[in-house]
Amino acid sequence: MKRKIAVLGGGISGYGSAILAKKKGFDVFLSDMGKIAPKFRERLDEWNVEYEEGQHTEERILDANEVIKSPGIPDKAPIVQKILERGIPVISEIEFAARYKGVAKTICITGSNGKTTTTSLIYKIMSDAGRKVSLGGNIGESFAYSIATEKYFWHVLELSSFQLDGCFKFRADIGVLMNITPDHLDRYDYKLENYARSKMRITQNQTTADCFIYSADDDTTQQMLSEMDDDLRARQLPFAINTAIASGDGDAILEGHTFTATVGEKSVTIDTRKMKIEGMHNIYNAMAAALATLATGIPPKSIKRSIYDFSPVEHRLEPAGKQNDIEWVNDSKATNVDSVWYALESMKRPTVWIAGGTDKGNDYTPLKEFARRKVKALICMGVDNAKLKREFAGIVPVIHDCNTFEEAMAAAAKEATPGDTVLLSPACASFDLFKNYEDRGRKFKEWVATNILE
């Protein structure tokens, strides 16, 4: 009798998992409480995967031997609680897909901030060097779909804490942890330590043949490492800007405007002034990418060329246009306080800051000094702006309370004068007014193109 797999969620991880399960001979049923995007429905139909949308048929789901859950569905969801009560294993797409990756290896990047840029940069370096590599996890194609449809030697995966929570036997050949700062605390009982433990799962099951790359400047990461004692077996490759470090296996250290990344006998030196991506946060990202790709054996010359050639990631401090000496910057991917900290840190001009959305338990204290010095006006954009207004009252001279996107953009345009930067850097999730942060970022760019640049 065929083993039965139920897949919860018909998004990118869900449809990929269902197709891989189908290919491997499982009896597959995919269920999504919402609507499945047409492009994913087409692929499910193409592979003859049985699915439903707009409901969960509990009888079918609870009859499964194993459930693959999309990362956006919390464990507290009623259907997930019923699955767990039945003792049915619940795993992530990453855990399931890795069973079938064969000899292919993984570079897995996690962290509260910087993971998308770092993942994209690592993928570019590997691709430019001619490696057969896929891009998956939180960005790119579904990891499971890539394994189902193509043979790769490397998989570069951006992993969220939610994806790591569903990993048990999965092992990262190269694990990269950018940092740990408060984010998604609503999913972790509002406890940073719970969220931090999820991030540290990037190291689970690693052996002495594997690498763990991390920021030696990040206090929470250092605290978690001290608690792990002898549990960490991988070769450690730290990177730092503010901390004196030395690792026998390798490290990356900034001195002046250059950093040198070393793994074993090989090293690459990067002049950060030649990088297209600016700001201190991008130096961290480039350090991590250099260490990861050196560890795979990519030649230093190739790494250097790709880092200098790499352009900013969409929705991360992305220039959206300039008119009348007013810059418009799309940082829609900044969905937490730490991301906004890096954005405000990089601002060199008086800033009109657009923020707000679905608050995830944010503590805005780290932003207040930058806001006091750099922000001339705060445009609160969301259904409920009470917390933002309260936190920055008396710190930012002008605060606008806007309940719609159009109202917020008009207010920003009114406040901005020549020499200013208008920065969309929300510090919040987008779900009150938008489908996701990409939708928010695209609407921002479209509005600027239509109303400012034309």
MOKABEL-V442453 format. One record per pair of residues at least 6 apart in sequence whose ideal C-beta (glycine too) atoms are under 6 Angstrom apart, sorted by sequence separation. I is the first residue (numbers start at 1). J is the second residue. D is the distance in whole Angstrom. If there is no record, write none. Layout:
i:I j:J d:D
i:I j:J d:D
//
This chain:
i:22 j:28 d:5
i:109 j:115 d:5
i:127 j:133 d:6
i:188 j:194 d:4
i:215 j:221 d:6
i:245 j:251 d:5
i:312 j:318 d:5
i:334 j:340 d:5
i:402 j:408 d:4
i:416 j:422 d:5
i:430 j:436 d:6
i:434 j:440 d:4
i:7 j:14 d:5
i:21 j:28 d:5
i:44 j:51 d:5
i:83 j:90 d:6
i:126 j:133 d:4
i:136 j:143 d:4
i:188 j:195 d:4
i:214 j:221 d:5
i:238 j:245 d:5
i:252 j:259 d:6
i:260 j:267 d:6
i:261 j:268 d:5
i:321 j:328 d:5
i:430 j:437 d:5
i:320 j:328 d:4
i:380 j:388 d:5
i:109 j:118 d:5
i:203 j:212 d:5
i:238 j:247 d:6
i:252 j:261 d:4
i:260 j:269 d:5
i:334 j:343 d:5
i:380 j:389 d:6
i:402 j:411 d:6
i:7 j:17 d:5
i:18 j:28 d:5
i:109 j:119 d:5
i:136 j:146 d:6
i:182 j:192 d:6
i:293 j:303 d:5
i:320 j:330 d:5
i:389 j:399 d:6
i:412 j:422 d:5
i:430 j:440 d:4
i:7 j:18 d:5
i:236 j:247 d:6
i:258 j:269 d:6
i:259 j:270 d:6
i:272 j:283 d:5
i:400 j:411 d:4
i:18 j:30 d:5
i:123 j:135 d:5
i:134 j:146 d:4
i:237 j:249 d:6
i:250 j:262 d:5
i:318 j:330 d:4
i:331 j:343 d:5
i:237 j:250 d:5
i:238 j:251 d:5
i:239 j:252 d:4
i:241 j:254 d:5
i:250 j:263 d:4
i:258 j:271 d:5
i:290 j:303 d:6
i:143 j:157 d:6
i:235 j:249 d:4
i:317 j:331 d:5
i:378 j:392 d:5
i:107 j:122 d:6
i:257 j:272 d:5
i:315 j:330 d:6
i:5 j:21 d:5
i:67 j:83 d:5
i:180 j:196 d:5
i:257 j:273 d:5
i:385 j:401 d:5
i:36 j:53 d:5
i:315 j:332 d:4
i:316 j:333 d:5
i:35 j:53 d:6
i:134 j:152 d:5
i:315 j:333 d:4
i:378 j:396 d:4
i:30 j:49 d:6
i:139 j:158 d:5
i:180 j:199 d:5
i:10 j:30 d:6
i:132 j:152 d:5
i:137 j:157 d:4
i:138 j:158 d:4
i:424 j:444 d:5
i:5 j:26 d:5
i:28 j:49 d:5
i:29 j:50 d:5
i:30 j:51 d:4
i:31 j:52 d:5
i:32 j:53 d:5
i:67 j:88 d:6
i:69 j:90 d:5
i:132 j:153 d:5
i:133 j:154 d:4
i:134 j:155 d:5
i:135 j:156 d:5
i:136 j:157 d:5
i:137 j:158 d:4
i:286 j:307 d:5
i:371 j:392 d:6
i:375 j:396 d:5
i:377 j:398 d:4
i:378 j:399 d:5
i:379 j:400 d:5
i:380 j:401 d:5
i:381 j:402 d:5
i:10 j:32 d:4
i:137 j:159 d:5
i:138 j:160 d:6
i:212 j:234 d:4
i:216 j:238 d:4
i:268 j:290 d:6
i:353 j:375 d:5
i:3 j:26 d:6
i:4 j:27 d:5
i:5 j:28 d:5
i:6 j:29 d:5
i:7 j:30 d:4
i:9 j:32 d:6
i:33 j:56 d:6
i:56 j:79 d:5
i:66 j:89 d:5
i:67 j:90 d:5
i:68 j:91 d:6
i:116 j:139 d:6
i:131 j:154 d:6
i:133 j:156 d:6
i:211 j:234 d:6
i:217 j:240 d:5
i:351 j:374 d:5
i:372 j:395 d:5
i:62 j:86 d:6
i:196 j:220 d:6
i:200 j:224 d:5
i:210 j:234 d:4
i:211 j:235 d:5
i:212 j:236 d:5
i:213 j:237 d:5
i:214 j:238 d:6
i:216 j:240 d:4
i:217 j:241 d:6
i:351 j:375 d:5
i:356 j:380 d:5
i:371 j:395 d:5
i:2 j:27 d:4
i:15 j:40 d:4
i:22 j:47 d:5
i:31 j:56 d:5
i:177 j:202 d:5
i:208 j:233 d:5
i:217 j:242 d:5
i:337 j:362 d:5
i:341 j:366 d:5
i:352 j:377 d:5
i:353 j:378 d:5
i:354 j:379 d:4
i:356 j:381 d:4
i:357 j:382 d:5
i:371 j:396 d:5
i:10 j:36 d:4
i:207 j:233 d:6
i:211 j:237 d:6
i:217 j:243 d:5
i:344 j:370 d:4
i:350 j:376 d:5
i:356 j:382 d:4
i:22 j:49 d:5
i:175 j:202 d:4
i:206 j:233 d:6
i:216 j:243 d:5
i:340 j:367 d:6
i:347 j:374 d:5
i:354 j:381 d:6
i:364 j:391 d:4
i:368 j:395 d:5
i:381 j:408 d:4
i:15 j:43 d:6
i:19 j:47 d:5
i:68 j:96 d:5
i:126 j:154 d:6
i:175 j:203 d:6
i:196 j:224 d:5
i:206 j:234 d:4
i:259 j:287 d:6
i:266 j:294 d:6
i:359 j:387 d:6
i:405 j:433 d:6
i:15 j:44 d:6
i:203 j:232 d:6
i:216 j:245 d:5
i:261 j:290 d:4
i:337 j:366 d:6
i:356 j:385 d:5
i:379 j:408 d:5
i:10 j:40 d:6
i:31 j:61 d:6
i:172 j:202 d:6
i:261 j:291 d:5
i:344 j:374 d:6
i:18 j:49 d:5
i:29 j:60 d:5
i:263 j:294 d:4
i:263 j:295 d:5
i:268 j:300 d:4
i:356 j:388 d:5
i:379 j:411 d:5
i:123 j:156 d:5
i:165 j:198 d:5
i:379 j:412 d:5
i:122 j:156 d:5
i:164 j:198 d:6
i:171 j:205 d:4
i:274 j:308 d:5
i:252 j:287 d:4
i:268 j:303 d:5
i:276 j:311 d:5
i:277 j:312 d:5
i:179 j:215 d:5
i:268 j:304 d:6
i:119 j:156 d:6
i:161 j:198 d:4
i:164 j:201 d:4
i:173 j:210 d:5
i:174 j:211 d:5
i:175 j:212 d:5
i:176 j:213 d:4
i:177 j:214 d:4
i:270 j:307 d:6
i:161 j:199 d:6
i:377 j:415 d:4
i:409 j:447 d:5
i:119 j:158 d:4
i:179 j:218 d:4
i:252 j:291 d:5
i:180 j:220 d:4
i:180 j:221 d:5
i:115 j:158 d:5
i:97 j:143 d:5
i:101 j:147 d:6
i:97 j:144 d:4
i:100 j:147 d:5
i:104 j:152 d:5
i:239 j:287 d:4
i:104 j:153 d:6
i:105 j:154 d:6
i:106 j:155 d:5
i:107 j:156 d:5
i:108 j:157 d:5
i:109 j:158 d:5
i:110 j:159 d:5
i:239 j:288 d:6
i:383 j:432 d:4
i:97 j:147 d:5
i:382 j:432 d:5
i:17 j:68 d:4
i:93 j:144 d:5
i:104 j:155 d:6
i:106 j:157 d:6
i:108 j:159 d:5
i:237 j:291 d:5
i:354 j:408 d:6
i:6 j:61 d:5
i:14 j:70 d:5
i:13 j:70 d:5
i:6 j:64 d:4
i:354 j:412 d:6
i:5 j:64 d:6
i:11 j:70 d:6
i:4 j:64 d:5
i:352 j:412 d:5
i:4 j:65 d:5
i:5 j:66 d:5
i:6 j:67 d:5
i:7 j:68 d:5
i:8 j:69 d:5
i:9 j:70 d:3
i:281 j:342 d:4
i:3 j:65 d:5
i:8 j:70 d:6
i:115 j:178 d:6
i:352 j:415 d:5
i:9 j:73 d:6
i:108 j:172 d:4
i:114 j:178 d:4
i:352 j:416 d:5
i:8 j:73 d:6
i:106 j:172 d:5
i:111 j:177 d:6
i:113 j:179 d:6
i:106 j:173 d:5
i:107 j:174 d:4
i:108 j:175 d:5
i:109 j:176 d:4
i:110 j:177 d:6
i:111 j:178 d:3
i:112 j:179 d:6
i:279 j:346 d:4
i:105 j:173 d:4
i:111 j:179 d:5
i:112 j:180 d:6
i:352 j:420 d:6
i:94 j:163 d:5
i:112 j:181 d:4
i:357 j:426 d:5
i:359 j:428 d:5
i:349 j:419 d:6
i:350 j:420 d:5
i:351 j:421 d:5
i:352 j:422 d:5
i:353 j:423 d:5
i:354 j:424 d:5
i:358 j:428 d:5
i:92 j:163 d:5
i:95 j:166 d:6
i:112 j:183 d:5
i:349 j:420 d:6
i:355 j:426 d:5
i:357 j:428 d:3
i:358 j:429 d:4
i:95 j:167 d:5
i:98 j:170 d:5
i:349 j:421 d:5
i:351 j:423 d:5
i:355 j:427 d:5
i:356 j:428 d:6
i:357 j:429 d:5
i:94 j:167 d:6
i:357 j:430 d:5
i:358 j:431 d:5
i:92 j:166 d:3
i:347 j:421 d:6
i:358 j:432 d:5
i:91 j:166 d:5
i:92 j:167 d:6
i:95 j:170 d:5
i:213 j:288 d:6
i:357 j:432 d:6
i:17 j:93 d:5
i:94 j:170 d:6
i:213 j:291 d:5
i:17 j:96 d:6
i:213 j:292 d:6
i:13 j:93 d:4
i:343 j:425 d:4
i:211 j:295 d:5
i:340 j:425 d:5
i:340 j:427 d:5
i:71 j:160 d:6
i:110 j:199 d:6
i:326 j:416 d:5
i:337 j:427 d:5
i:71 j:162 d:4
i:334 j:425 d:4
i:71 j:163 d:5
i:110 j:202 d:5
i:329 j:421 d:6
i:332 j:424 d:6
i:325 j:418 d:4
i:331 j:424 d:6
i:324 j:418 d:6
i:325 j:419 d:6
i:326 j:420 d:5
i:327 j:421 d:4
i:328 j:422 d:5
i:329 j:423 d:5
i:330 j:424 d:6
i:331 j:425 d:4
i:335 j:429 d:6
i:335 j:437 d:6
i:333 j:437 d:5
i:332 j:437 d:5
i:332 j:440 d:5
i:332 j:441 d:3
i:330 j:441 d:5
i:176 j:288 d:5
i:74 j:187 d:6
i:330 j:444 d:5
i:330 j:445 d:6
i:176 j:292 d:6
i:174 j:292 d:5
i:328 j:448 d:5
i:174 j:295 d:6
i:20 j:144 d:4
i:23 j:148 d:5
i:320 j:445 d:5
i:16 j:142 d:3
i:19 j:145 d:6
i:315 j:441 d:4
i:17 j:144 d:5
i:20 j:147 d:6
i:321 j:448 d:5
i:16 j:144 d:4
i:20 j:148 d:4
i:320 j:448 d:5
i:13 j:142 d:6
i:16 j:145 d:3
i:19 j:148 d:5
i:323 j:452 d:5
i:12 j:142 d:5
i:323 j:453 d:6
i:321 j:453 d:5
i:183 j:336 d:4
i:181 j:338 d:4
i:114 j:281 d:6
i:118 j:285 d:4
i:122 j:289 d:5
i:117 j:285 d:5
i:121 j:289 d:4
i:125 j:293 d:4
i:129 j:298 d:5
i:118 j:288 d:5
i:122 j:292 d:5
i:114 j:285 d:5
i:118 j:289 d:5
i:190 j:361 d:5
i:125 j:298 d:6
i:129 j:302 d:5
i:186 j:360 d:5
i:186 j:361 d:5
i:185 j:361 d:4
i:125 j:303 d:6
i:128 j:306 d:5
i:125 j:306 d:4
i:124 j:306 d:5
i:107 j:292 d:5
i:124 j:310 d:6
i:121 j:310 d:5
i:120 j:313 d:5
i:117 j:313 d:5
i:116 j:313 d:6
i:117 j:316 d:6
i:113 j:338 d:5
i:112 j:338 d:6
i:113 j:339 d:5
//
